[in-house]
Amino acid sequence: MKISMSHLPSSIAFTALLSGLALHVQAAEQSVSYFNGEENRTMSVTSASFTPTHPECCTPKAPKGPFIVPEPKVVTPPPAPAPEPVIQKEGDSDGDKVLDSKDECPNTPKGYKVDTKGCPRSVTLHLNFASGSSILPESADKDITALTEFMNENTAAIITIIGHTDSTGKKAKNQVLSEDRAKALGARLVHNGIAPERIKTSGKGLSEPIASNKKPAGRAQNRRIEIQIR
């Protein structure tokens, strides 16, 4: 026979309730014994197998259309930054504070004062003359050699040699002494091969000190030769 859900065994009823589905039931009758609390009874029941009427709710859905595997995204790294340009500093080969690119006299001896083109204007040589003497000391050889080389490298240069003295002795004597010191250097340059017409000499005596004559060190500085270059 057919029975309602209320007459089904609890396991079957519970399963049906959980599914919440309409059932297609295929019945098979069988005899079931049970105790109702007072006596044993036997009843005929129909067991049923069922399938959902809408199985698509319980089975995985096949993907619609062709399944396309996306290509992996290729990430291109940013380009490496360009190296910073190397800025080479301009040199000053002769140390006259005029860059080589602007220096028209690139081999100026050390200590020479130069113009904006790097060409010497003047130089002061402290030749350590002995007091009252116009003899060139041996210690002056290095400065005289540098001056000779400059004159040879700058063949158009003309120089004026100006001698100076300290305040020791009379003014007139110091004037002559300063002129003799300038002539002594001029003669050495001519001896070294410099044309005499490129050299002029004069003296200022004790009139233009650059240091105090009160101390020996100051007087030694005043016994000097200045060279003007043009």
C-alpha positions as CSV (number, residue, x, y, z in Angstrom):
1,M,0.0,0.0,0.0
2,K,1.0,3.7,-0.1
3,I,1.4,5.7,3.0
4,S,1.9,9.4,3.7
5,M,5.1,11.0,5.0
6,S,3.7,10.8,8.5
7,H,3.6,7.0,8.2
8,L,7.1,6.6,6.9
9,P,9.9,5.5,9.1
10,S,11.6,8.4,10.8
11,S,14.9,8.0,8.8
12,I,13.1,8.2,5.5
13,A,10.9,11.1,6.5
14,F,13.9,13.0,7.9
15,T,15.8,12.6,4.7
16,A,13.0,13.7,2.6
17,L,12.4,16.8,4.8
18,L,16.1,17.7,4.6
19,S,16.2,17.5,0.8
20,G,13.1,19.7,0.5
21,L,12.6,18.1,-2.9
22,A,9.6,16.6,-4.8
23,L,10.1,12.8,-5.0
24,H,9.4,10.1,-7.6
25,V,8.8,7.2,-5.4
26,Q,9.1,3.6,-6.5
27,A,7.3,1.5,-3.9
28,A,8.0,-2.0,-2.6
29,E,5.8,-3.5,0.1
30,Q,7.2,-5.2,3.2
31,S,6.0,-6.3,6.6
32,V,7.4,-4.3,9.6
33,S,7.0,-5.4,13.3
34,Y,7.1,-2.7,16.0
35,F,6.1,-2.3,19.7
36,N,3.7,0.5,20.4
37,G,4.3,0.5,24.1
38,E,1.6,-2.0,25.0
39,E,1.9,-4.8,22.5
40,N,3.8,-5.9,19.4
41,R,2.2,-5.1,16.1
42,T,2.8,-5.8,12.5
43,M,2.2,-3.4,9.6
44,S,2.7,-3.5,5.9
45,V,4.7,-0.6,4.6
46,T,6.0,0.4,1.3
47,S,9.7,1.3,1.0
48,A,10.5,3.9,-1.7
49,S,13.5,5.0,-3.6
50,F,13.5,8.6,-4.9
51,T,15.4,10.9,-7.1
52,P,15.1,14.7,-7.2
53,T,12.9,16.0,-9.9
54,H,15.4,18.8,-10.5
55,P,18.9,17.1,-10.3
56,E,20.6,20.2,-11.6
57,C,20.5,21.6,-8.1
58,C,22.7,18.9,-6.7
59,T,25.2,18.2,-9.4
60,P,28.0,20.5,-10.4
61,K,27.3,22.6,-13.4
62,A,29.5,22.2,-16.5
63,P,31.1,25.4,-17.6
64,K,29.3,27.1,-20.4
65,G,31.2,27.5,-23.6
66,P,34.8,26.7,-24.2
67,F,37.0,27.0,-21.2
68,I,39.9,29.4,-22.0
69,V,42.9,29.4,-19.8
70,P,44.1,33.0,-19.5
71,E,47.6,33.7,-20.6
72,P,50.0,34.6,-17.7
73,K,50.5,38.3,-17.5
74,V,54.1,39.2,-18.3
75,V,55.4,42.0,-16.1
76,T,58.2,44.0,-17.9
77,P,60.6,45.4,-15.4
78,P,61.2,49.2,-15.7
79,P,64.4,50.1,-17.6
80,A,67.5,50.7,-15.5
81,P,68.2,54.4,-15.0
82,A,70.8,55.9,-17.2
83,P,74.2,56.4,-15.5
84,E,74.9,60.0,-14.6
85,P,77.3,61.7,-16.9
86,V,80.8,62.1,-15.6
87,I,81.7,65.7,-15.4
88,Q,85.4,66.2,-15.6
89,K,86.7,69.2,-13.8
90,E,89.0,71.5,-15.8
91,G,92.5,71.6,-14.6
92,D,94.9,74.4,-13.9
93,S,98.2,72.9,-14.9
94,D,100.5,75.8,-13.9
95,G,98.5,76.8,-10.7
96,D,97.9,80.4,-11.7
97,K,94.2,80.2,-11.0
98,V,93.2,80.4,-14.7
99,L,91.7,77.3,-16.1
100,D,93.7,75.6,-18.9
101,S,90.9,76.1,-21.4
102,K,91.2,79.9,-21.0
103,D,95.0,80.1,-20.2
104,E,96.9,81.6,-23.1
105,C,100.2,81.2,-21.2
106,P,99.9,77.7,-19.9
107,N,103.4,77.3,-18.4
108,T,103.6,80.3,-16.1
109,P,106.2,79.7,-13.4
110,K,104.9,79.5,-9.9
111,G,104.6,82.8,-8.1
112,Y,104.0,85.0,-11.2
113,K,101.0,87.3,-11.1
114,V,98.9,86.8,-14.2
115,D,96.1,88.6,-16.1
116,T,92.7,87.2,-17.0
117,K,94.3,85.3,-19.9
118,G,96.8,83.6,-17.6
119,C,99.7,85.5,-18.9
120,P,102.3,86.9,-16.4
121,R,102.2,90.6,-15.6
122,S,104.8,90.6,-12.9
123,V,106.8,88.6,-10.4
124,T,108.7,89.5,-7.3
125,L,112.0,87.7,-6.7
126,H,113.5,87.7,-3.2
127,L,117.1,86.9,-4.2
128,N,118.5,87.3,-0.7
129,F,121.1,89.9,-1.7
130,A,123.6,90.5,1.1
131,S,123.3,93.9,2.7
132,G,125.1,96.5,0.5
133,S,125.8,93.9,-2.3
134,S,124.6,93.5,-5.9
135,I,126.1,90.0,-6.4
136,L,123.5,87.4,-7.3
137,P,123.5,84.7,-4.6
138,E,123.6,81.0,-5.6
139,S,120.3,80.5,-3.9
140,A,118.7,82.6,-6.7
141,D,119.7,80.1,-9.4
142,K,116.4,78.3,-9.4
143,D,114.4,81.5,-9.8
144,I,116.7,82.8,-12.6
145,T,116.4,79.5,-14.5
146,A,112.6,79.7,-14.3
147,L,112.7,83.3,-15.6
148,T,115.0,82.3,-18.4
149,E,112.7,79.4,-19.5
150,F,109.7,81.7,-19.4
151,M,111.5,84.2,-21.7
152,N,112.4,81.4,-24.1
153,E,108.8,80.1,-24.2
154,N,107.3,83.5,-24.6
155,T,109.5,85.1,-27.3
156,A,107.4,88.2,-27.6
157,A,107.7,89.1,-23.8
158,I,109.7,92.1,-22.8
159,I,110.6,92.6,-19.2
160,T,111.6,95.5,-16.9
161,I,113.8,94.6,-14.0
162,I,113.5,96.9,-11.0
163,G,115.9,96.6,-8.1
164,H,115.1,97.5,-4.4
165,T,117.1,97.9,-1.2
166,D,116.4,98.1,2.5
167,S,116.9,101.3,4.5
168,T,120.4,100.7,5.6
169,G,122.8,103.4,4.4
170,K,122.2,106.7,2.6
171,K,119.4,107.2,0.1
172,A,121.7,108.0,-2.8
173,K,123.9,105.0,-2.2
174,N,120.8,102.7,-2.1
175,Q,119.5,104.1,-5.4
176,V,122.7,103.1,-7.1
177,L,122.7,99.8,-5.4
178,S,119.2,99.0,-6.5
179,E,120.1,99.8,-10.1
180,D,123.2,97.6,-9.9
181,R,121.1,94.7,-8.6
182,A,118.7,95.0,-11.6
183,K,121.6,95.1,-14.0
184,A,123.2,92.0,-12.4
185,L,120.1,90.0,-13.1
186,G,119.8,91.4,-16.6
187,A,123.3,90.4,-17.4
188,R,122.7,86.9,-16.2
189,L,119.6,86.6,-18.5
190,V,121.7,87.8,-21.5
191,H,124.3,85.2,-20.5
192,N,121.6,82.6,-20.6
193,G,120.7,83.5,-24.2
194,I,118.0,86.1,-23.8
195,A,118.3,89.0,-26.3
196,P,119.3,92.2,-24.5
197,E,116.7,94.3,-26.3
198,R,114.0,92.4,-24.4
199,I,115.4,93.5,-21.1
200,K,115.2,96.9,-19.4
201,T,116.5,97.7,-15.9
202,S,115.9,100.4,-13.3
203,G,116.1,100.9,-9.5
204,K,113.9,102.3,-6.8
205,G,116.4,102.4,-4.0
206,L,114.8,102.3,-0.5
207,S,111.6,104.2,-1.5
208,E,109.2,101.2,-1.8
209,P,109.6,98.8,1.1
210,I,107.2,95.9,1.4
211,A,108.1,95.1,5.0
212,S,109.3,96.9,8.1
213,N,113.0,97.8,8.1
214,K,113.2,97.6,11.9
215,K,113.9,93.8,11.9
216,P,116.4,91.7,9.9
217,A,113.6,89.6,8.3
218,G,111.8,92.7,7.0
219,R,115.0,94.2,5.6
220,A,115.7,90.9,3.8
221,Q,112.3,91.1,2.1
222,N,113.0,94.6,1.0
223,R,116.2,93.6,-0.7
224,R,114.4,92.3,-3.7
225,I,113.9,92.5,-7.5
226,E,110.5,93.1,-9.2
227,I,110.0,92.1,-12.8
228,Q,107.3,93.7,-14.9
229,I,106.3,91.7,-18.0
230,R,104.6,93.0,-21.1
